[in-house]
Amino acid sequence: MFAYGLVSLWDEDYLWDTKYCWIGYPNDIWAVKDQIYWYYMLEMGYYTAGLVSQFFEVKRKDFMQMFIHHVATVFLIGMSFICSRTRIGALVMLVHDFSDISLEACKMA
């Protein structure tokens, strides 16, 4: 998902200079570009699936931590979309996806 997020955000000014995240705040409601919309939907689907699927898998010792993580993530993604803060939300998701690469690698070790 990191690769898709990076491709989606590559041409956006706010990827390279975060002051563009706040241009027009709080009066303007930002229109969501198609690529950013689908990035949000991909992320929301991934974390919702993770939230639901852990009830059907073998219970791991970090079940409660992962449950809270998925609930919080779905809530934050949803609220940033509902409140039209998709610029900063997309950047946060991108950073989060980048860190997931090393976290998943550590789990395999």
All heavy atoms as an XYZ file, in Angstrom:
913
protein
N       0.808     -1.184      0.000
C       0.000      0.000      0.000
C       0.860      1.261      0.000
O       0.403      2.289     -0.481
C      -0.932      0.004      1.202
C      -2.112     -0.907      1.006
S      -3.435     -0.622      2.151
C      -2.706     -1.127      3.663
N       2.054      1.150      0.543
C       2.944      2.302      0.539
C       3.232      2.753     -0.886
O       3.208      3.957     -1.175
C       4.251      1.978      1.271
C       5.283      3.059      1.141
C       5.129      4.261      1.820
C       6.392      2.881      0.338
C       6.073      5.268      1.691
C       7.337      3.875      0.205
C       7.181      5.066      0.884
N       3.469      1.804     -1.768
C       3.783      2.154     -3.158
C       2.610      2.872     -3.819
O       2.796      3.875     -4.513
C       4.160      0.907     -3.946
N       1.389      2.377     -3.601
C       0.223      3.032     -4.182
C       0.045      4.435     -3.606
O      -0.256      5.375     -4.338
C      -1.048      2.207     -3.952
C      -2.253      2.840     -4.591
C      -2.455      2.734     -5.956
C      -3.164      3.568     -3.843
C      -3.540      3.340     -6.564
C      -4.253      4.172     -4.436
C      -4.435      4.055     -5.797
O      -5.510      4.666     -6.399
N       0.245      4.580     -2.319
C       0.138      5.896     -1.695
C       1.172      6.862     -2.231
O       0.874      8.028     -2.497
N       2.385      6.385     -2.411
C       3.446      7.241     -2.928
C       3.149      7.679     -4.354
O       3.311      8.854     -4.702
C       4.793      6.517     -2.849
C       6.035      7.367     -3.081
C       6.109      8.499     -2.070
C       7.282      6.499     -2.999
N       2.685      6.748     -5.180
C       2.318      7.098     -6.559
C       1.159      8.084     -6.568
O       1.143      9.042     -7.344
C       1.970      5.821     -7.368
C       1.311      6.153     -8.683
C       3.218      4.985     -7.592
N       0.187      7.883     -5.687
C      -0.983      8.766     -5.630
C      -0.612     10.181     -5.197
O      -1.212     11.150     -5.649
C      -2.015      8.215     -4.648
O      -2.478      6.967     -5.070
N       0.353     10.299     -4.320
C       0.711     11.605     -3.757
C       1.895     12.274     -4.441
O       2.213     13.418     -4.130
C       1.019     11.444     -2.268
C      -0.157     11.058     -1.390
C       0.328     10.683     -0.001
C      -1.155     12.179     -1.321
N       2.538     11.597     -5.359
C       3.793     12.077     -5.934
C       3.683     13.478     -6.527
O       4.578     14.305     -6.357
C       4.294     11.105     -6.996
C       5.686     11.400     -7.420
C       6.079     12.074     -8.535
C       6.883     11.075     -6.717
N       7.435     12.169     -8.590
C       7.952     11.563     -7.477
C       7.140     10.421     -5.530
C       9.272     11.405     -7.073
C       8.459     10.255     -5.137
C       9.499     10.745     -5.905
N       2.599     13.773     -7.220
C       2.452     15.065     -7.891
C       1.795     16.132     -7.009
O       1.561     17.246     -7.477
C       1.631     14.906     -9.173
C       2.365     14.082    -10.218
O       3.612     14.118    -10.230
O       1.699     13.406    -11.015
N       1.503     15.809     -5.789
C       0.845     16.765     -4.896
C       1.889     17.655     -4.224
O       2.916     17.180     -3.749
C       0.033     16.023     -3.825
C      -1.035     15.115     -4.373
C      -2.106     15.864     -5.137
O      -2.365     17.048     -4.830
O      -2.697     15.262     -6.048
N       1.599     18.955     -4.178
C       2.522     19.911     -3.544
C       2.729     19.614     -2.066
O       3.820     19.790     -1.535
C       1.977     21.334     -3.690
C       1.979     21.809     -5.135
O       2.787     21.301     -5.929
O       1.151     22.686     -5.452
N       1.685     19.159     -1.393
C       1.770     18.955      0.050
C       2.599     17.740      0.446
O       2.937     17.592      1.605
C       0.384     18.901      0.692
C      -0.568     17.886      0.116
C      -0.594     16.585      0.590
C      -1.457     18.238     -0.891
C      -1.469     15.656      0.072
C      -2.340     17.313     -1.410
C      -2.347     16.027     -0.925
O      -3.214     15.108     -1.442
N       2.965     16.883     -0.504
C       3.902     15.806     -0.186
C       5.286     16.368      0.071
O       6.014     15.891      0.938
C       3.949     14.773     -1.317
C       4.948     13.631     -1.141
C       4.587     12.788      0.084
C       5.007     12.765     -2.383
N       5.641     17.400     -0.645
C       6.987     17.956     -0.579
C       7.094     19.141      0.379
O       8.178     19.437      0.867
C       7.431     18.369     -1.976
C       7.229     17.254     -2.950
C       6.270     17.173     -3.921
C       7.945     16.024     -3.006
N       6.367     15.973     -4.569
C       7.384     15.241     -4.036
C       9.006     15.499     -2.280
C       7.848     13.976     -4.358
C       9.473     14.232     -2.606
C       8.896     13.497     -3.640
N       5.987     19.822      0.634
C       5.990     20.962      1.553
C       4.658     20.966      2.295
O       3.614     21.281      1.719
C       6.176     22.270      0.784
C       6.407     23.462      1.684
O       6.332     23.307      2.924
O       6.666     24.554      1.155
N       4.698     20.627      3.575
C       3.460     20.406      4.325
C       2.669     21.683      4.595
O       1.518     21.598      5.025
C       3.744     19.704      5.664
O       4.683     20.472      6.403
C       4.255     18.301      5.423
N       3.239     22.841      4.329
C       2.446     24.061      4.520
C       1.246     24.077      3.567
O       0.232     24.701      3.856
C       3.294     25.317      4.348
C       3.683     25.634      2.923
C       4.485     26.903      2.833
C       4.876     27.150      1.378
N       5.778     28.278      1.255
N       1.333     23.355      2.453
C       0.217     23.284      1.512
C      -0.953     22.460      2.047
O      -2.049     22.531      1.503
C       0.680     22.725      0.165
C       1.570     23.683     -0.586
C       2.936     23.460     -0.677
C       1.046     24.817     -1.187
C       3.762     24.335     -1.349
C       1.868     25.705     -1.865
C       3.220     25.456     -1.945
O       4.031     26.343     -2.608
N      -0.737     21.683      3.091
C      -1.844     20.947      3.710
C      -2.866     21.889      4.321
O      -4.036     21.548      4.445
C      -1.322     20.012      4.804
S      -0.438     18.598      4.200
N      -2.416     23.054      4.717
C      -3.269     23.950      5.501
C      -3.718     25.179      4.740
O      -4.340     26.062      5.326
C      -2.538     24.336      6.780
C      -2.076     23.130      7.509
C      -0.794     22.708      7.648
C      -2.887     22.145      8.144
N      -0.749     21.530      8.352
C      -2.032     21.167      8.667
C      -4.262     22.000      8.326
C      -2.495     20.054      9.357
C      -4.720     20.893      9.014
C      -3.843     19.949      9.519
N      -3.432     25.264      3.456
C      -3.896     26.414      2.679
C      -5.420     26.376      2.619
O      -6.014     25.382      2.236
C      -3.272     26.412      1.271
C      -1.785     26.706      1.397
C      -3.967     27.405      0.363
C      -1.036     26.695      0.106
N      -6.051     27.471      3.033
C      -7.500     27.569      3.040
C      -8.158     27.063      4.302
O      -9.375     27.122      4.424
N      -7.380     26.564      5.247
C      -7.943     26.040      6.488
C      -8.426     27.182      7.353
O      -7.737     28.181      7.458
C      -6.874     25.229      7.230
C      -7.319     24.679      8.551
C      -8.050     23.513      8.592
C      -7.026     25.332      9.731
C      -8.463     22.994      9.810
C      -7.437     24.823     10.939
C      -8.157     23.659     10.970
O      -8.572     23.151     12.170
N      -9.538     27.137      8.003
C     -10.579     26.107      8.056
C     -11.769     26.397      7.145
O     -12.742     25.663      7.165
C     -11.027     26.162      9.514
C     -10.955     27.620      9.849
C      -9.758     28.135      9.062
N     -11.708     27.455      6.354
C     -12.884     27.882      5.596
C     -13.155     27.072      4.335
O     -14.304     26.883      3.965
C     -12.759     29.361      5.230
C     -12.679     30.234      6.467
O     -13.321     29.944      7.463
N     -11.873     31.267      6.419
N     -12.125     26.634      3.663
C     -12.322     25.911      2.407
C     -12.426     24.415      2.665
O     -11.682     23.853      3.455
C     -11.157     26.162      1.444
C     -11.095     27.603      0.983
O     -12.141     28.269      1.022
O     -10.004     28.047      0.593
N     -13.366     23.790      1.992
C     -13.463     22.331      2.020
C     -12.770     21.839      0.756
O     -13.117     22.246     -0.342
C     -14.923     21.858      2.076
C     -15.556     22.317      3.384
C     -15.003     20.352      1.904
C     -17.015     21.969      3.506
N     -11.792     20.977      0.929
C     -10.991     20.537     -0.194
C     -11.686     19.444     -0.979
O     -12.229     18.501     -0.404
C      -9.633     20.032      0.294
C      -8.904     21.035      1.105
C      -8.752     22.349      0.822
C      -8.219     20.805      2.329
N      -8.009     22.955      1.799
C      -7.675     22.036      2.734
C      -8.024     19.693      3.124
C      -6.932     22.175      3.887
C      -7.295     19.835      4.274
C      -6.752     21.053      4.647
N     -11.624     19.556     -2.265
C     -12.131     18.477     -3.119
C     -11.124     17.334     -3.082
O      -9.919     17.557     -3.060
C     -12.315     18.981     -4.543
N     -11.630     16.111     -3.079
C     -10.761     14.939     -3.020
C     -10.525     14.440     -4.441
O     -11.462     14.172     -5.176
C     -11.400     13.825     -2.169
C     -10.500     12.610     -2.120
C     -11.702     14.326     -0.779
N      -9.260     14.325     -4.807
C      -8.925     13.786     -6.123
C      -9.191     12.286     -6.140
O      -9.170     11.626     -5.094
C      -7.468     14.068     -6.457
C      -7.184     15.543     -6.619
C      -5.749     15.778     -6.989
C      -5.503     17.260     -7.188
N      -4.105     17.529     -7.522
N      -9.420     11.745     -7.322
C      -9.763     10.328     -7.452
C      -8.700      9.413     -6.852
O      -9.027      8.442     -6.170
C      -9.980      9.952     -8.924
C     -11.304     10.471     -9.458
O     -12.185     10.829     -8.648
O     -11.456     10.515    -10.688
N      -7.427      9.701     -7.109
C      -6.366      8.838     -6.581
C      -6.347      8.848     -5.063
O      -6.137      7.813     -4.434
C      -5.005      9.277     -7.109
C      -4.762      8.917     -8.548
C      -3.375      9.324     -8.976
O      -2.923     10.427     -8.693
N      -2.693      8.416     -9.657
N      -6.569     10.008     -4.462
C      -6.575     10.102     -3.005
C      -7.803      9.395     -2.450
O      -7.731      8.704     -1.426
C      -6.530     11.576     -2.549
C      -5.331     12.308     -3.165
C      -6.519     11.677     -1.034
C      -3.983     11.677     -2.887
N      -8.933      9.547     -3.133
C     -10.155      8.850     -2.717
C      -9.914      7.350     -2.676
O     -10.247      6.683     -1.700
C     -11.302      9.189     -3.672
C     -12.544      8.365     -3.420
C     -13.438      8.722     -2.420
C     -12.811      7.224     -4.171
C     -14.570      7.960     -2.180
C     -13.935      6.462     -3.943
C     -14.817      6.841     -2.946
O     -15.932      6.079     -2.706
N      -9.331      6.796     -3.730
C      -9.105      5.349     -3.781
C      -8.030      4.908     -2.795
O      -8.069      3.789     -2.285
C      -8.793      4.887     -5.202
C     -10.030      4.929     -6.033
C     -10.298      5.751     -7.088
C     -11.211      4.137     -5.843
N     -11.562      5.522     -7.559
C     -12.147      4.540     -6.825
C     -11.577      3.144     -4.945
C     -13.410      3.963     -6.926
C     -12.828      2.576     -5.048
C     -13.724      2.984     -6.025
N      -7.073      5.767     -2.504
C      -6.083      5.464     -1.469
C      -6.790      5.349     -0.113
O      -6.524      4.428      0.652
C      -5.010      6.546     -1.456
C      -3.869      6.309     -0.496
C      -3.298      5.045     -0.338
C      -3.335      7.351      0.248
C      -2.242      4.836      0.541
C      -2.288      7.152      1.112
C      -1.747      5.898      1.261
O      -0.701      5.695      2.124
N      -7.699      6.260      0.161
C      -8.484      6.188      1.399
C      -9.309      4.909      1.455
O      -9.378      4.247      2.494
C      -9.406      7.408      1.516
C      -8.865      8.484      2.416
C      -7.923      9.388      1.959
C      -9.292      8.593      3.722
C      -7.426     10.380      2.781
C      -8.798      9.580      4.560
C      -7.858     10.465      4.083
O      -7.372     11.430      4.911
N      -9.963      4.568      0.353
C     -10.814      3.376      0.338
C      -9.979      2.107      0.514
O     -10.390      1.168      1.206
C     -11.623      3.287     -0.954
C     -12.650      4.394     -1.117
S     -13.821      4.495      0.245
C     -13.363      6.046      0.987
N      -8.801      2.071     -0.090
C      -7.898      0.929      0.058
C      -7.463      0.775      1.508
O      -7.515     -0.326      2.073
C      -6.679      1.105     -0.854
C      -5.624      0.023     -0.828
C      -6.176     -1.268     -1.421
C      -4.397      0.474     -1.606
N      -7.064      1.876      2.125
C      -6.643      1.842      3.527
C      -7.795      1.435      4.441
O      -7.632      0.615      5.346
C      -6.116      3.212      3.955
C      -4.806      3.584      3.340
C      -3.620      2.956      4.024
O      -3.698      2.603      5.209
O      -2.584      2.819      3.361
N      -8.966      2.034      4.222
C     -10.126      1.729      5.058
C     -10.500      0.252      4.924
O     -10.792     -0.410      5.928
C     -11.305      2.613      4.671
C     -12.502      2.437      5.562
S     -12.234      2.951      7.261
C     -12.610      4.669      7.122
N     -10.473     -0.261      3.717
C     -10.780     -1.676      3.507
C      -9.775     -2.588      4.171
O     -10.144     -3.597      4.792
N      -8.501     -2.247      4.078
C      -7.446     -3.067      4.665
C      -7.600     -3.157      6.182
O      -7.544     -4.247      6.763
C      -6.079     -2.495      4.286
C      -4.924     -3.213      4.921
C      -4.490     -4.434      4.424
C      -4.273     -2.682      6.021
C      -3.426     -5.104      5.013
C      -3.211     -3.338      6.615
C      -2.790     -4.550      6.106
O      -1.740     -5.203      6.690
N      -7.787     -2.010      6.826
C      -7.874     -2.017      8.285
C      -9.206     -2.552      8.791
O      -9.266     -3.156      9.858
C      -7.568     -0.625      8.847
C      -6.097     -0.336      8.752
C      -5.595      0.557      7.815
C      -5.189     -1.008      9.556
C      -4.238      0.788      7.700
C      -3.832     -0.785      9.455
C      -3.360      0.112      8.521
O      -2.020      0.320      8.409
N     -10.270     -2.367      8.028
C     -11.549     -2.968      8.407
C     -11.470     -4.484      8.294
O     -11.960     -5.218      9.153
C     -12.693     -2.419      7.537
O     -12.727     -0.992      7.689
C     -14.028     -2.992      7.951
N     -10.843     -4.966      7.225
C     -10.661     -6.415      7.059
C      -9.795     -6.979      8.191
O     -10.071     -8.070      8.712
C     -10.036     -6.721      5.708
N      -8.755     -6.257      8.565
C      -7.914     -6.694      9.681
C      -8.676     -6.743     10.988
O      -8.492     -7.645     11.808
N      -9.567     -5.780     11.175
C     -10.393     -5.727     12.379
C     -11.327     -6.924     12.457
O     -11.440     -7.578     13.492
C     -11.195     -4.428     12.382
C     -12.144     -4.175     13.545
C     -11.354     -4.015     14.833
C     -12.967     -2.935     13.264
N     -11.965     -7.250     11.349
C     -12.932     -8.349     11.326
C     -12.239     -9.707     11.327
O     -12.644    -10.624     12.037
C     -13.863     -8.209     10.098
C     -14.736     -9.431      9.928
C     -14.711     -6.953     10.215
N     -11.176     -9.834     10.548
C     -10.544    -11.148     10.370
C      -9.882    -11.674     11.636
O      -9.766    -12.886     11.808
C      -9.522    -11.099      9.241
O      -8.405    -10.325      9.610
N      -9.469    -10.804     12.529
C      -8.783    -11.308     13.714
C      -9.720    -12.076     14.648
O      -9.257    -12.817     15.496
C      -8.038    -10.202     14.435
C      -8.862     -9.203     15.170
C      -7.989     -8.113     15.747
O      -7.444     -7.295     15.040
N      -7.857     -8.115     17.053
N     -11.027    -11.932     14.465
C     -11.975    -12.724     15.250
C     -12.089    -14.155     14.734
O     -12.578    -15.041     15.429
C     -13.356    -12.067     15.261
C     -13.396    -10.819     16.074
C     -13.377     -9.576     15.459
C     -13.423    -10.878     17.457
C     -13.411     -8.421     16.206
C     -13.455     -9.733     18.209
C     -13.450     -8.492     17.585
N     -11.647    -14.393     13.500
C     -11.760    -15.707     12.886
C     -10.430    -16.443     12.809
O     -10.372    -17.567     12.334
C     -12.367    -15.586     11.475
C     -13.727    -14.957     11.501
C     -13.900    -13.637     11.132
C     -14.828    -15.682     11.931
C     -15.151    -13.045     11.166
C     -16.082    -15.101     11.973
C     -16.250    -13.775     11.587
N      -9.359    -15.806     13.237
C      -8.041    -16.422     13.226
C      -7.708    -16.951     14.619
O      -8.412    -16.690     15.592
C      -6.990    -15.385     12.804
C      -7.172    -14.890     11.383
C      -6.204    -13.764     11.047
O      -5.524    -13.260     11.970
O      -6.147    -13.395      9.874
N      -6.616    -17.665     14.708
C      -6.135    -18.132     15.999
C      -5.784    -16.911     16.844
O      -5.121    -15.980     16.367
C      -4.889    -19.040     15.808
C      -4.299    -19.444     17.138
C      -5.243    -20.247     14.965
N      -6.247    -16.903     18.074
C      -5.994    -15.763     18.963
C      -4.506    -15.680     19.282
O      -3.890    -16.645     19.718
C      -6.776    -15.905     20.273
C      -8.274    -15.938     20.097
C      -8.822    -14.550     19.913
C     -10.330    -14.557     20.001
N     -11.005    -14.254     18.790
N      -3.948    -14.505     19.030
C      -2.546    -14.269     19.334
C      -2.446    -13.494     20.635
O      -3.434    -12.951     21.128
C      -1.888    -13.491     18.201
C      -1.893    -14.259     16.904
C      -1.247    -13.576     15.744
N      -0.842    -12.194     15.959
C      -0.459    -11.399     14.982
N      -0.449    -11.827     13.748
N      -0.100    -10.160     15.230
N      -1.244    -13.433     21.169
C      -1.080    -12.764     22.462
C      -1.261    -11.247     22.364
O      -1.514    -10.596     23.355
C       0.271    -13.098     23.084
C       1.466    -12.670     22.268
C       2.749    -13.108     22.923
C       3.941    -12.745     22.060
N       5.192    -13.156     22.660
N      -1.169    -10.698     21.146
C      -1.372     -9.261     20.977
C      -2.755     -8.933     20.406
O      -2.950     -7.894     19.794
C      -0.281     -8.668     20.089
C      -0.310     -9.190     18.665
O      -1.002    -10.195     18.405
O       0.369     -8.592     17.814
N      -3.733     -9.811     20.662
C      -5.077     -9.630     20.109
C      -5.670     -8.280     20.505
O      -6.156     -7.528     19.660
C      -6.006    -10.759     20.573
C      -7.440    -10.555     20.175
C      -7.876    -10.920     18.919
C      -8.346     -9.970     21.052
C      -9.189    -10.717     18.536
C      -9.661     -9.762     20.680
C     -10.082    -10.141     19.422
N      -5.654     -7.951     21.784
C      -6.287     -6.715     22.248
C      -5.571     -5.478     21.712
O      -6.213     -4.510     21.310
C      -6.338     -6.679     23.774
C      -7.178     -5.538     24.307
S      -8.855     -5.425     23.645
C      -9.608     -6.862     24.343
N      -4.247     -5.509     21.662
C      -3.495     -4.377     21.124
C      -3.821     -4.158     19.649
O      -4.014     -3.022     19.208
C      -1.985     -4.585     21.298
C      -1.518     -4.498     22.720
C      -1.616     -5.828     23.459
O      -2.205     -6.787     22.978
N      -1.056     -5.864     24.655
N      -3.892     -5.246     18.893
C      -4.210     -5.122     17.465
C      -5.658     -4.689     17.261
O      -5.959     -3.920     16.344
C      -3.931     -6.437     16.732
C      -2.463     -6.774     16.639
S      -1.470     -5.447     15.915
C      -2.085     -5.425     14.266
N      -6.556     -5.166     18.116
C      -7.955     -4.753     18.025
C      -8.077     -3.244     18.246
O      -8.718     -2.535     17.459
C      -8.794     -5.523     19.052
C     -10.237     -5.111     19.065
C     -11.082     -5.508     18.042
C     -10.733     -4.331     20.088
C     -12.411     -5.123     18.044
C     -12.059     -3.938     20.100
C     -12.899     -4.343     19.071
N      -7.453     -2.744     19.295
C      -7.490     -1.308     19.585
C      -6.828     -0.520     18.455
O      -7.331      0.529     18.034
C      -6.830     -1.013     20.947
C      -7.689     -1.603     22.069
C      -6.622      0.486     21.148
C      -7.014     -1.601     23.419
N      -5.722     -1.029     17.940
C      -5.027     -0.384     16.824
C      -5.938     -0.267     15.604
O      -6.029      0.799     14.986
C      -3.761     -1.179     16.477
C      -3.182     -0.838     15.148
N      -2.473      0.318     14.918
C      -3.213     -1.504     13.972
C      -2.092      0.344     13.658
N      -2.527     -0.749     13.060
N      -6.615     -1.359     15.244
C      -7.478     -1.328     14.062
C      -8.695     -0.430     14.266
O      -9.087      0.303     13.352
C      -7.906     -2.749     13.680
C      -6.821     -3.524     13.028
N      -6.207     -4.587     13.653
C      -6.225     -3.414     11.830
C      -5.285     -5.077     12.854
N      -5.268     -4.382     11.731
N      -9.292     -0.453     15.445
C     -10.436      0.426     15.727
C     -10.004      1.892     15.639
O     -10.681      2.717     15.006
C     -11.048      0.106     17.104
C     -12.031      1.188     17.530
C     -11.734     -1.241     17.082
N      -8.890      2.226     16.253
C      -8.401      3.607     16.226
C      -8.059      4.047     14.809
O      -8.372      5.180     14.400
C      -7.183      3.754     17.141
N      -7.437      3.160     14.038
C      -7.051      3.498     12.679
C      -8.269      3.732     11.798
O      -8.321      4.715     11.050
C      -6.163      2.393     12.080
O      -5.022      2.212     12.929
C      -5.697      2.753     10.694
N      -9.262      2.857     11.877
C     -10.487      3.031     11.092
C     -11.180      4.329     11.488
O     -11.657      5.083     10.631
C     -11.417      1.807     11.260
C     -12.802      2.090     10.721
C     -10.817      0.591     10.570
N     -11.225      4.626     12.787
C     -11.838      5.862     13.257
C     -11.100      7.088     12.712
O     -11.726      8.034     12.216
C     -11.856      5.893     14.790
C     -12.372      7.172     15.360
C     -13.734      7.448     15.363
C     -11.498      8.107     15.893
C     -14.213      8.637     15.885
C     -11.970      9.295     16.415
C     -13.324      9.567     16.411
N      -9.780      7.092     12.802
C      -8.997      8.247     12.354
C      -9.077      8.445     10.844
O      -9.194      9.582     10.366
C      -7.546      8.107     12.806
C      -7.318      8.237     14.303
C      -5.890      7.855     14.660
C      -7.649      9.638     14.774
N      -9.010      7.362     10.081
C      -9.135      7.480      8.627
C     -10.519      8.009      8.271
O     -10.662      8.921      7.449
C      -8.856      6.125      7.942
C      -7.387      5.749      8.071
C      -9.244      6.184      6.461
C      -7.068      4.345      7.604
N     -11.538      7.447      8.902
C     -12.898      7.888      8.630
C     -13.127      9.347      8.985
O     -13.735     10.100      8.218
N     -12.645      9.768     10.135
C     -12.861     11.152     10.564
C     -12.092     12.150      9.701
O     -12.594     13.235      9.419
C     -12.496     11.324     12.032
C     -13.486     10.668     12.980
S     -15.196     11.160     12.722
C     -15.143     12.877     13.170
N     -10.887     11.799      9.284
C     -10.153     12.737      8.426
C     -10.842     12.878      7.076
O     -10.851     13.955      6.481
C      -8.699     12.308      8.246
O      -8.584     11.172      7.429
N     -11.470     11.796      6.606
C     -12.215     11.863      5.346
C     -13.504     12.666      5.530
O     -13.812     13.541      4.719
C     -12.527     10.451      4.847
C     -13.071     10.412      3.455
C     -12.226     10.501      2.371
C     -14.430     10.300      3.233
C     -12.720     10.471      1.073
C     -14.937     10.265      1.944
C     -14.082     10.356      0.863
N     -14.229     12.394      6.592
C     -15.497     13.087      6.847
C     -15.270     14.584      7.066
O     -16.047     15.416      6.600
C     -16.212     12.463      8.067
C     -16.741     11.083      7.694
C     -17.342     13.355      8.572
C     -17.213     10.268      8.882
N     -14.201     14.929      7.758
C     -13.916     16.331      8.064
C     -13.135     17.032      6.959
O     -12.658     18.147      7.145
C     -13.144     16.428      9.380
S     -14.096     15.866     10.796
N     -12.982     16.378      5.824
C     -12.292     16.938      4.652
C     -10.854     17.348      4.946
O     -10.367     18.360      4.454
C     -13.067     18.132      4.089
O     -14.323     17.725      3.642
N     -10.190     16.560      5.736
C      -8.768     16.790      6.017
C      -7.948     15.699      5.342
O      -7.084     15.072      5.959
C      -8.520     16.842      7.526
C      -9.276     17.928      8.235
C      -8.898     19.289      7.683
N      -9.668     20.349      8.321
C     -10.501     21.138      7.664
N     -10.693     20.993      6.379
N     -11.148     22.096      8.283
N      -8.236     15.493      4.077
C      -7.624     14.381      3.352
C      -6.162     14.630      3.005
O      -5.425     13.677      2.795
C      -8.410     14.070      2.070
O      -8.536     15.256      1.287
C      -9.785     13.525      2.400
N      -5.766     15.869      2.934
C      -4.348     16.129      2.626
C      -3.459     15.624      3.755
O      -2.538     14.845      3.529
C      -4.112     17.622      2.399
C      -4.732     18.138      1.140
C      -4.465     19.610      0.978
N      -5.069     20.118     -0.238
C      -4.989     21.371     -0.622
N      -4.331     22.257      0.108
N      -5.566     21.748     -1.746
N      -3.717     16.068      4.960
C      -2.886     15.637      6.086
C      -3.136     14.167      6.388
O      -2.219     13.433      6.757
C      -3.095     16.547      7.322
C      -1.977     16.365      8.335
C      -4.445     16.335      7.956
C      -0.632     16.856      7.882
N      -4.370     13.707      6.199
C      -4.687     12.295      6.423
C      -3.917     11.381      5.489
O      -3.421     10.334      5.904
N      -3.802     11.765      4.231
C      -3.057     10.949      3.264
C      -1.574     10.894      3.624
O      -0.932      9.849      3.479
C      -3.247     11.493      1.851
N      -1.027     12.004      4.108
C       0.384     11.999      4.522
C       0.604     11.110      5.734
O       1.599     10.376      5.798
C       0.854     13.425      4.819
C       0.938     14.373      3.629
C       1.400     15.746      4.092
C       1.862     13.832      2.557
N      -0.317     11.164      6.688
C      -0.197     10.309      7.874
C      -0.285      8.839      7.474
O       0.489      8.000      7.958
C      -1.273     10.677      8.923
C      -1.333      9.649     10.031
C      -1.002     12.061      9.480
N      -1.204      8.510      6.566
C      -1.322      7.120      6.107
C      -0.049      6.674      5.392
O       0.398      5.532      5.563
C      -2.537      6.960      5.179
C      -3.850      7.069      5.896
S      -5.303      6.656      4.908
C      -5.150      7.703      3.483
N       0.551      7.564      4.603
C       1.778      7.219      3.888
C       2.914      6.912      4.854
O       3.624      5.917      4.704
C       2.166      8.351      2.943
C       3.326      8.066      2.003
C       2.922      7.034      0.956
C       3.798      9.345      1.333
N       3.076      7.744      5.869
C       4.119      7.508      6.880
C       3.840      6.204      7.627
O       4.746      5.409      7.882
C       4.208      8.706      7.848
C       5.086      8.393      9.036
C       4.718      9.932      7.117
N       2.584      5.973      7.950
C       2.188      4.754      8.652
C       2.476      3.521      7.793
O       2.984      2.512      8.294
C       0.699      4.842      9.009
C       0.235      3.756      9.898
N      -0.562      2.739      9.449
C       0.456      3.510     11.210
C      -0.816      1.915     10.450
N      -0.210      2.356     11.523
N       2.161      3.595      6.508
C       2.424      2.467      5.612
C       3.916      2.195      5.473
O       4.345      1.041      5.388
C       1.820      2.715      4.227
C       0.313      2.639      4.230
O      -0.257      2.060      5.172
O      -0.293      3.151      3.272
N       4.712      3.258      5.445
C       6.161      3.075      5.342
C       6.698      2.360      6.572
O       7.536      1.450      6.462
C       6.861      4.422      5.157
C       8.343      4.311      5.019
C       8.909      3.801      3.864
C       9.177      4.691      6.048
C      10.283      3.675      3.732
C      10.551      4.573      5.937
C      11.106      4.064      4.769
N       6.211      2.721      7.744
C       6.703      2.073      8.958
C       6.221      0.628      9.062
O       6.867     -0.197      9.707
C       6.277      2.858     10.195
O       4.874      2.797     10.368
N       5.093      0.308      8.435
C       4.596     -1.068      8.456
C       5.558     -2.047      7.785
O       5.587     -3.221      8.144
C       3.228     -1.164      7.779
C       2.100     -0.749      8.704
O       2.359     -0.575      9.909
O       0.968     -0.601      8.214
N       6.331     -1.573      6.830
C       7.279     -2.445      6.130
C       8.277     -3.038      7.130
O       8.473     -4.251      7.193
C       8.014     -1.677      5.011
C       7.020     -1.231      3.938
C       9.120     -2.537      4.405
C       7.587     -0.243      2.944
N       8.895     -2.182      7.939
C       9.878     -2.682      8.899
C       9.214     -3.440     10.051
O       9.775     -4.411     10.559
C      10.732     -1.538      9.439
O       9.920     -0.582     10.075
N       8.010     -3.026     10.457
C       7.333     -3.729     11.543
C       6.976     -5.164     11.134
O       7.131     -6.099     11.931
C       6.064     -2.981     11.958
C       6.296     -1.671     12.701
C       4.975     -0.948     12.920
C       6.982     -1.928     14.020
N       6.494     -5.335      9.928
C       6.160     -6.683      9.455
C       7.426     -7.530      9.296
O       7.405     -8.734      9.567
C       5.381     -6.627      8.141
C       3.997     -6.051      8.271
C       3.095     -6.860      9.192
O       3.204     -8.108      9.201
O       2.288     -6.252      9.909
N       8.512     -6.922      8.881
C       9.774     -7.652      8.760
C      10.254     -8.126     10.137
O      10.771     -9.244     10.268
C      10.833     -6.764      8.107
N      10.072     -7.307     11.149
C      10.463     -7.698     12.504
C       9.595     -8.836     13.023
O      10.080     -9.692     13.763
C      10.359     -6.514     13.459
S      11.611     -5.259     13.169
N       8.315     -8.863     12.658
C       7.441     -9.945     13.095
C       7.853    -11.274     12.488
O       7.653    -12.329     13.087
C       5.996     -9.648     12.718
C       5.329     -8.630     13.595
C       3.882     -8.455     13.195
C       3.167     -7.442     14.019
N       1.759     -7.301     13.610
N       8.436    -11.241     11.294
C       8.854    -12.488     10.631
C      10.109    -13.056     11.242
O      10.381    -14.237     11.137
C       9.071    -12.248      9.129
C       7.779    -12.058      8.383
S       7.994    -12.087      6.599
C       8.696    -10.479      6.302
N      10.912    -12.204     11.867
C      12.187    -12.665     12.429
C      11.985    -13.474     13.684
O      11.039    -13.529     14.328
C      13.078    -11.469     12.722
